[in-house]
Amino acid sequence: MKIRLYVPCAILSVFILNACNDDMGVVGPTVQPEGDKSIIFSDTFMLKASTQLFDSVYAKSTYGLLGELYDPMFGNLKSDYICQFYSSEGFRFSQIPIDGEIDSVDLSIYYDKGGYIGDSLAPMQVKIYPIIKQLERNFYTVNTDPKEYADMQNPIGEQAYTPRDLHISDSIWDLSASDDSYYAPRIRVPLPKALGQKFYKETITNPSSFNTQQSFNTFFPGVYVTNTFGSGNIITVSNTVLTIHYRYLTASSSGAIDSAVNTYEVFSVTPEVIQLNNFRNTDIAHLMEPNEEYTYMKTPAGVFTRLTLPAKEILSRIEGRRVNSFYLSLKAMPQEDWEYSLTPPGYLLLLPEDSLTGFFRDGRMYNSVTSYVSSEYDELTYDFGNLASLLNYLAKNEPDKEEMNFLVIPIDMTTQTDYYGNVTASSIKHYLKPSGVRLRKERKTMRFQVISSKYDVD
């Protein structure tokens, strides 16, 4: 459909003609110079949409997911991780253990009180395996099989747990972080005392193992943290901490031995070391089957939606014109009402498919020319605003392009606010928490209008 209008005006407000269908939304105002006579065109085109499998995504992060969860629509997700630990340069024990003996060692897996999805009382079991092979700095998920690095025959610790720790009373559990008695939820996994003894002995007999992070990683390559029992929840791990407990003797002012004091040394996962997150999505083959009604998105590292823009058709139709507006919003299906169903991600990134490889790895930002970020999910809608710059860019730089494929990618966006209250994005990463949403792709939701103009030379 093409409509030509002669409009001598200062401001032109254009609305999508949607045959009384609210799903099409509103195309906002375009501005013409004062006194100019322009020809305004309205052309209608169709997007194509499909579901694409992406089981490997860039996931450099200090937090991970642990657990297993099944969703009747989006299939099964199992998540675990491998991690190294940070050691300060030249580390030594702050005190001398009594008789050189370590008391105990544990691994604490910390998570937020609301940092889980699923049944908070479903029983789970975590098991810890030692890493016996040096890790490669590969931050892509799935590409790394933990079994290639871990000694799966000799676990060093295990612990049953539920996300809602029933050993903690409601009065303590409900305290805020500002309270002195605040309880930080964690799964505490006892590890062999011999591991702490090994650390202490190494500081005495081979202290060079602690001279650099690399030498420490050679001495202690890390651990593999996984679930070996249970299904029904996944926790978001905020930090993983290895703690070595011991006692040392203090002296009185006269120099005599006074008492034994408890203390500890800690090694944490930090941005300086490697954490490899592994996400295994199963029972998702049906998501890729041809479907005329909707496409799927599932995170982490599951499936994205691909949008195909008919670039050649658009550019040939609007040749010689300036694009004023091309508004794009994606409509979602309502979530299913079963218990613990996956929730939609908050924001989506629209990115050319051939830009995916380097975008997250290189820490790039969207430019509102070829890549765009949606508004926050609201009322079953992701709104990308006016994409006119995209079509003007294609007309200038890629006029012969037949089609342009975009990926719609759930993201985790960090923002910052300047002195004047303006909010801008400071970083964009793959959304690594469990989520799922269906995007409608029937004809009425894939139809879009391009409003363009040119000067009347008559």
C-alpha positions as CSV (number, residue, x, y, z in Angstrom):
1,M,0.0,0.0,0.0
2,K,1.3,3.5,-0.9
3,I,-0.3,6.8,0.0
4,R,0.9,10.2,-1.4
5,L,0.0,13.3,0.5
6,Y,0.9,16.9,-0.3
7,V,1.5,18.7,3.0
8,P,2.7,22.3,3.4
9,C,3.1,22.3,7.2
10,A,5.5,22.6,10.0
11,I,4.7,19.5,12.0
12,L,3.3,16.2,10.6
13,S,1.8,13.6,13.0
14,V,1.4,10.2,11.4
15,F,-0.5,7.3,12.9
16,I,-0.4,3.7,11.7
17,L,-3.6,2.7,9.9
18,N,-4.5,-0.4,11.6
19,A,-8.2,-1.0,10.8
20,C,-9.1,-0.4,14.4
21,N,-6.6,-3.0,15.7
22,D,-4.8,-1.7,18.8
23,D,-2.0,-4.2,18.3
24,M,-0.4,-2.1,15.6
25,G,0.5,0.8,17.9
26,V,1.2,4.4,17.0
27,V,3.8,6.0,14.7
28,G,5.0,9.3,16.2
29,P,5.5,12.8,14.8
30,T,7.8,13.8,12.0
31,V,8.9,17.4,11.4
32,Q,9.1,19.3,8.1
33,P,11.0,22.6,7.7
34,E,8.8,25.7,8.0
35,G,7.3,26.7,4.6
36,D,8.5,23.7,2.6
37,K,6.2,21.7,0.5
38,S,6.8,18.0,0.8
39,I,5.4,14.7,-0.5
40,I,4.7,12.2,2.3
41,F,4.6,8.5,1.5
42,S,3.2,5.7,3.7
43,D,4.3,2.2,2.6
44,T,3.4,-1.1,4.3
45,F,5.8,-4.1,4.5
46,M,6.1,-7.4,6.3
47,L,8.7,-8.8,8.7
48,K,9.5,-12.5,8.8
49,A,10.2,-14.1,12.2
50,S,11.7,-17.5,13.2
51,T,13.1,-19.2,16.3
52,Q,16.9,-19.9,16.3
53,L,19.0,-22.1,18.6
54,F,21.9,-20.4,20.3
55,D,23.3,-22.8,22.9
56,S,26.6,-21.0,23.2
57,V,26.8,-17.3,24.3
58,Y,29.5,-15.1,25.7
59,A,29.1,-15.2,29.5
60,K,32.0,-13.6,31.3
61,S,30.6,-13.1,34.8
62,T,31.4,-13.6,38.4
63,Y,28.0,-14.9,39.2
64,G,26.5,-18.2,38.0
65,L,23.5,-20.4,38.1
66,L,23.2,-23.6,40.0
67,G,20.3,-26.1,39.9
68,E,17.8,-27.7,37.5
69,L,14.3,-26.6,36.5
70,Y,11.7,-27.9,34.1
71,D,9.1,-25.7,32.4
72,P,6.4,-27.5,30.5
73,M,6.6,-25.1,27.6
74,F,10.3,-24.2,27.5
75,G,11.8,-27.5,28.5
76,N,14.5,-28.4,31.0
77,L,17.5,-26.2,32.1
78,K,20.4,-27.5,34.1
79,S,23.1,-25.1,35.2
80,D,26.5,-25.4,36.9
81,Y,29.9,-23.8,36.8
82,I,33.7,-24.1,37.0
83,C,35.6,-21.4,38.9
84,Q,39.1,-20.4,39.9
85,F,39.9,-18.4,43.0
86,Y,41.8,-15.1,43.4
87,S,45.0,-15.1,45.5
88,S,46.7,-11.9,46.5
89,E,50.2,-11.5,45.3
90,G,52.7,-13.0,47.8
91,F,49.9,-14.5,49.9
92,R,50.8,-15.9,53.3
93,F,48.7,-17.0,56.3
94,S,48.1,-14.0,58.5
95,Q,48.9,-16.1,61.6
96,I,50.8,-19.4,62.4
97,P,48.3,-22.2,63.0
98,I,48.7,-24.1,66.3
99,D,51.1,-27.0,65.6
100,G,50.8,-26.1,61.9
101,E,47.3,-27.7,61.9
102,I,44.3,-26.6,60.0
103,D,40.9,-27.0,61.7
104,S,38.5,-27.2,58.7
105,V,37.8,-26.0,55.2
106,D,34.5,-25.1,53.5
107,L,33.1,-23.8,50.3
108,S,30.4,-21.2,50.6
109,I,28.0,-20.6,47.7
110,Y,26.3,-17.2,48.4
111,Y,23.0,-16.1,46.8
112,D,20.4,-13.4,47.4
113,K,17.3,-14.3,49.4
114,G,15.2,-13.7,46.3
115,G,17.9,-15.0,44.0
116,Y,16.2,-18.2,42.8
117,I,13.5,-19.4,40.6
118,G,11.3,-22.4,41.2
119,D,10.3,-24.2,44.4
120,S,12.2,-22.8,47.3
121,L,11.7,-26.0,49.3
122,A,12.6,-28.5,46.6
123,P,15.5,-30.6,48.0
124,M,18.7,-30.4,46.1
125,Q,22.3,-31.7,46.4
126,V,25.4,-29.9,45.3
127,K,28.7,-31.7,44.8
128,I,32.2,-30.3,44.4
129,Y,34.8,-31.8,42.1
130,P,38.5,-30.7,41.9
131,I,39.8,-29.3,38.6
132,I,42.9,-31.1,37.4
133,K,43.6,-29.4,34.1
134,Q,44.4,-25.7,33.5
135,L,41.4,-23.7,32.4
136,E,41.4,-21.8,29.1
137,R,40.1,-18.3,29.0
138,N,37.0,-19.2,27.0
139,F,33.9,-17.4,28.3
140,Y,31.5,-19.0,25.9
141,T,28.9,-21.4,27.5
142,V,28.6,-25.1,26.5
143,N,31.8,-25.0,24.5
144,T,33.6,-26.2,27.7
145,D,32.7,-29.6,29.0
146,P,33.4,-29.7,32.8
147,K,34.2,-33.3,32.6
148,E,37.3,-32.5,30.4
149,Y,38.7,-30.5,33.4
150,A,37.4,-32.1,36.6
151,D,38.2,-35.3,38.3
152,M,34.7,-36.8,38.3
153,Q,35.8,-39.9,40.2
154,N,36.9,-38.1,43.3
155,P,34.5,-35.5,44.6
156,I,35.8,-33.4,47.5
157,G,32.5,-32.3,49.1
158,E,28.7,-32.5,48.9
159,Q,25.8,-30.9,50.7
160,A,22.0,-31.2,50.6
161,Y,20.1,-27.8,50.6
162,T,16.9,-26.0,49.8
163,P,17.0,-22.3,48.6
164,R,14.9,-21.3,51.6
165,D,17.3,-22.4,54.4
166,L,14.9,-24.0,56.9
167,H,17.6,-23.8,59.6
168,I,17.2,-20.1,59.7
169,S,14.1,-18.6,61.5
170,D,11.8,-16.3,59.7
171,S,12.7,-13.4,62.0
172,I,16.4,-13.7,60.9
173,W,15.6,-14.6,57.3
174,D,13.5,-11.4,56.9
175,L,16.1,-9.0,58.2
176,S,17.4,-6.4,55.7
177,A,21.1,-6.1,54.7
178,S,21.4,-3.0,56.8
179,D,20.7,-4.9,60.0
180,D,23.6,-6.0,62.1
181,S,22.1,-9.5,62.4
182,Y,21.6,-9.8,58.7
183,Y,21.9,-13.4,57.3
184,A,23.5,-13.8,53.9
185,P,22.0,-17.0,52.4
186,R,24.6,-19.5,51.5
187,I,25.2,-23.2,50.9
188,R,28.1,-24.3,53.1
189,V,29.9,-27.4,51.7
190,P,32.5,-29.0,54.0
191,L,35.7,-29.8,52.2
192,P,38.6,-32.1,53.3
193,K,40.8,-30.6,56.0
194,A,43.7,-31.9,54.0
195,L,43.0,-29.3,51.3
196,G,43.7,-26.5,53.9
197,Q,46.7,-28.3,55.1
198,K,48.0,-28.4,51.5
199,F,47.6,-24.7,51.2
200,Y,49.5,-23.9,54.4
201,K,52.3,-26.4,53.6
202,E,52.7,-24.8,50.1
203,T,53.2,-21.3,51.7
204,I,56.0,-22.7,53.7
205,T,57.7,-25.1,51.3
206,N,57.0,-23.5,47.9
207,P,55.9,-19.9,48.5
208,S,56.5,-19.0,44.9
209,S,53.1,-20.7,44.1
210,F,51.5,-17.5,45.5
211,N,53.7,-15.0,43.7
212,T,51.3,-14.5,40.8
213,Q,47.7,-15.5,39.9
214,Q,49.0,-17.7,37.2
215,S,51.3,-19.7,39.6
216,F,48.5,-20.0,42.1
217,N,46.2,-21.3,39.3
218,T,48.8,-24.0,38.6
219,F,48.9,-25.0,42.2
220,F,45.1,-24.9,42.7
221,P,43.3,-24.9,39.3
222,G,39.8,-24.5,40.9
223,V,36.6,-26.5,41.4
224,Y,33.6,-27.7,39.5
225,V,30.3,-27.0,41.3
226,T,27.3,-29.0,40.1
227,N,24.0,-30.6,41.2
228,T,23.9,-34.4,41.4
229,F,20.4,-34.7,42.9
230,G,17.1,-32.9,42.8
231,S,15.2,-30.7,40.4
232,G,12.8,-27.8,40.8
233,N,14.8,-24.7,41.4
234,I,17.8,-22.7,40.2
235,I,19.7,-20.2,42.4
236,T,21.7,-17.2,41.2
237,V,25.1,-17.5,42.8
238,S,26.5,-14.1,43.7
239,N,29.8,-15.3,45.0
240,T,31.8,-18.5,45.7
241,V,34.2,-18.4,48.6
242,L,36.8,-21.0,49.8
243,T,37.5,-20.6,53.5
244,I,40.3,-22.2,55.6
245,H,39.7,-22.1,59.3
246,Y,42.4,-22.5,62.0
247,R,43.5,-21.3,65.4
248,Y,46.6,-19.5,66.5
249,L,48.1,-18.6,70.0
250,T,48.2,-15.1,71.4
251,A,50.5,-13.8,74.1
252,S,49.8,-11.7,77.1
253,S,51.6,-8.4,77.7
254,S,54.1,-10.3,79.8
255,G,54.9,-12.6,76.9
256,A,53.2,-15.7,78.3
257,I,50.9,-17.7,76.1
258,D,47.4,-16.3,76.7
259,S,44.8,-18.1,74.6
260,A,43.9,-19.7,71.3
261,V,42.0,-17.5,68.8
262,N,39.9,-18.7,65.8
263,T,40.7,-17.1,62.5
264,Y,40.5,-17.9,58.8
265,E,41.8,-17.2,55.3
266,V,39.5,-16.7,52.3
267,F,39.9,-17.1,48.5
268,S,37.0,-15.7,46.4
269,V,35.9,-15.7,42.8
270,T,36.6,-12.2,41.4
271,P,36.7,-10.6,37.9
272,E,40.5,-11.3,37.8
273,V,39.9,-15.1,37.5
274,I,38.0,-17.4,35.3
275,Q,34.4,-18.6,35.9
276,L,32.9,-20.8,33.2
277,N,29.2,-21.1,33.3
278,N,27.5,-24.2,31.8
279,F,23.9,-24.1,30.7
280,R,22.3,-27.3,29.3
281,N,18.9,-26.8,27.7
282,T,17.0,-30.1,26.8
283,D,13.5,-30.9,25.6
284,I,13.5,-27.8,23.4
285,A,13.4,-29.3,19.9
286,H,9.7,-28.3,19.7
287,L,10.6,-24.7,20.0
288,M,12.3,-24.8,16.6
289,E,9.4,-26.4,14.8
290,P,7.7,-24.2,12.1
291,N,5.0,-22.1,13.8
292,E,2.8,-19.4,12.2
293,E,1.7,-17.9,15.5
294,Y,4.8,-17.1,17.5
295,T,8.5,-17.4,18.0
296,Y,10.3,-18.3,21.3
297,M,13.0,-16.9,23.4
298,K,14.6,-18.7,26.3
299,T,17.6,-17.8,28.5
300,P,20.2,-18.5,29.4
301,A,21.8,-19.7,26.2
302,G,18.7,-21.3,24.7
303,V,16.8,-19.8,21.8
304,F,16.5,-16.3,20.2
305,T,14.1,-14.8,17.7
306,R,15.4,-13.9,14.3
307,L,13.7,-11.0,12.4
308,T,14.2,-10.7,8.6
309,L,13.7,-7.2,7.1
310,P,12.9,-7.1,3.4
311,A,15.7,-4.5,2.8
312,K,15.7,-4.6,-1.1
313,E,11.9,-4.3,-1.3
314,I,11.9,-1.3,1.1
315,L,14.8,0.5,-0.5
316,S,13.5,0.1,-4.0
317,R,10.1,1.5,-2.9
318,I,11.5,4.5,-1.0
319,E,14.4,5.3,-3.5
320,G,15.1,9.0,-3.5
321,R,13.2,9.7,-0.3
322,R,14.1,10.4,3.3
323,V,12.7,8.0,5.9
324,N,10.9,9.8,8.6
325,S,9.6,6.9,10.7
326,F,9.7,3.1,11.0
327,Y,8.3,2.2,14.4
328,L,8.9,-1.3,15.7
329,S,7.3,-3.0,18.7
330,L,7.1,-6.7,19.4
331,K,4.1,-8.2,21.1
332,A,4.4,-11.1,23.6
333,M,1.9,-13.8,24.4
334,P,0.7,-13.9,28.0
335,Q,2.7,-16.2,30.3
336,E,1.2,-19.6,31.2
337,D,-0.4,-19.7,34.7
338,W,1.3,-22.9,36.0
339,E,3.4,-22.6,39.1
340,Y,7.0,-21.5,38.7
341,S,6.6,-20.7,35.0
342,L,9.5,-18.8,33.4
343,T,9.0,-15.0,33.3
344,P,9.8,-12.7,30.4
345,P,13.2,-10.9,30.2
346,G,13.1,-7.2,31.0
347,Y,14.9,-5.8,27.9
348,L,15.7,-6.9,24.4
349,L,18.5,-6.0,22.0
350,L,17.9,-5.8,18.3
351,L,21.2,-6.7,16.6
352,P,22.4,-7.6,13.1
353,E,23.0,-11.3,13.1
354,D,26.5,-11.0,11.7
355,S,27.4,-8.6,14.6
356,L,26.7,-11.1,17.3
357,T,30.2,-12.7,17.6
358,G,32.0,-9.5,18.6
359,F,29.3,-7.4,20.2
360,F,29.3,-9.0,23.7
361,R,32.9,-10.2,23.6
362,D,34.2,-6.7,22.8
363,G,31.8,-4.9,25.3
364,R,30.1,-2.9,22.5
365,M,27.0,-0.7,23.0
366,Y,24.0,-0.3,20.8
367,N,24.2,2.7,18.5
368,S,20.5,3.4,17.6
369,V,21.5,3.1,13.9
370,T,22.0,-0.6,13.3
371,S,21.4,-1.9,16.8
372,Y,18.6,-0.9,19.2
373,V,17.4,-1.6,22.8
374,S,13.8,-2.0,23.6
375,S,11.9,-0.2,26.4
376,E,11.4,-2.3,29.5
377,Y,8.8,-5.1,29.0
378,D,5.4,-3.7,29.8
379,E,1.9,-4.8,29.0
380,L,3.1,-7.7,26.7
381,T,5.1,-5.2,24.6
382,Y,8.8,-4.6,23.8
383,D,9.0,-1.2,22.1
384,F,12.1,-0.3,20.0
385,G,10.9,3.1,19.0
386,N,11.7,4.8,15.7
387,L,14.1,2.8,13.5
388,A,14.2,5.4,10.7
389,S,18.0,5.7,11.1
390,L,18.4,2.0,10.2
391,L,16.7,2.4,6.8
392,N,18.5,5.6,6.0
393,Y,21.8,3.8,6.8
394,L,20.9,0.9,4.5
395,A,20.0,3.3,1.7
396,K,23.4,5.0,2.0
397,N,25.7,2.1,2.8
398,E,24.1,-1.2,1.6
399,P,21.6,-0.3,-1.1
400,D,21.8,-3.7,-2.8
401,K,21.2,-5.8,0.3
402,E,18.4,-8.3,-0.4
403,E,17.4,-9.0,3.2
404,M,18.8,-8.1,6.6
405,N,18.6,-10.6,9.5
406,F,18.4,-9.3,13.0
407,L,18.6,-11.3,16.3
408,V,16.3,-10.3,19.2
409,I,18.4,-11.1,22.2
410,P,17.4,-10.8,25.9
411,I,19.9,-8.6,27.7
412,D,21.0,-7.5,31.2
413,M,21.6,-3.7,31.0
414,T,23.5,-1.6,33.5
415,T,22.7,2.1,33.5
416,Q,24.3,5.2,35.0
417,T,22.8,8.6,35.8
418,D,24.6,11.9,35.2
419,Y,24.5,15.1,37.2
420,Y,21.4,16.3,35.3
421,G,19.5,13.0,35.9
422,N,19.9,11.7,32.4
423,V,20.1,7.9,32.4
424,T,22.3,6.1,29.9
425,A,23.4,2.5,29.4
426,S,26.9,1.7,30.5
427,S,27.1,-2.0,29.7
428,I,25.1,-4.7,28.0
429,K,25.5,-8.4,28.6
430,H,23.6,-11.5,27.7
431,Y,20.7,-12.1,30.1
432,L,21.9,-15.1,32.1
433,K,19.0,-15.8,34.3
434,P,16.2,-18.2,33.5
435,S,13.5,-16.6,31.4
436,G,11.1,-17.4,28.6
437,V,8.7,-15.6,26.4
438,R,6.7,-16.1,23.2
439,L,6.6,-13.3,20.6
440,R,3.6,-13.1,18.3
441,K,4.3,-13.4,14.6
442,E,0.9,-13.6,13.0
443,R,0.4,-11.3,10.0
444,K,-1.1,-8.3,11.9
445,T,1.9,-8.1,14.3
446,M,4.5,-8.5,11.6
447,R,3.1,-5.7,9.4
448,F,4.8,-2.4,9.7
449,Q,4.7,1.0,8.0
450,V,7.5,3.2,6.7
451,I,6.8,6.9,6.5
452,S,9.1,8.7,4.0
453,S,9.2,12.1,2.3
454,K,10.7,14.1,-0.5
455,Y,10.6,17.7,-1.6
456,D,8.0,18.6,-4.3
457,V,10.1,20.0,-7.2
458,D,7.0,21.1,-9.2
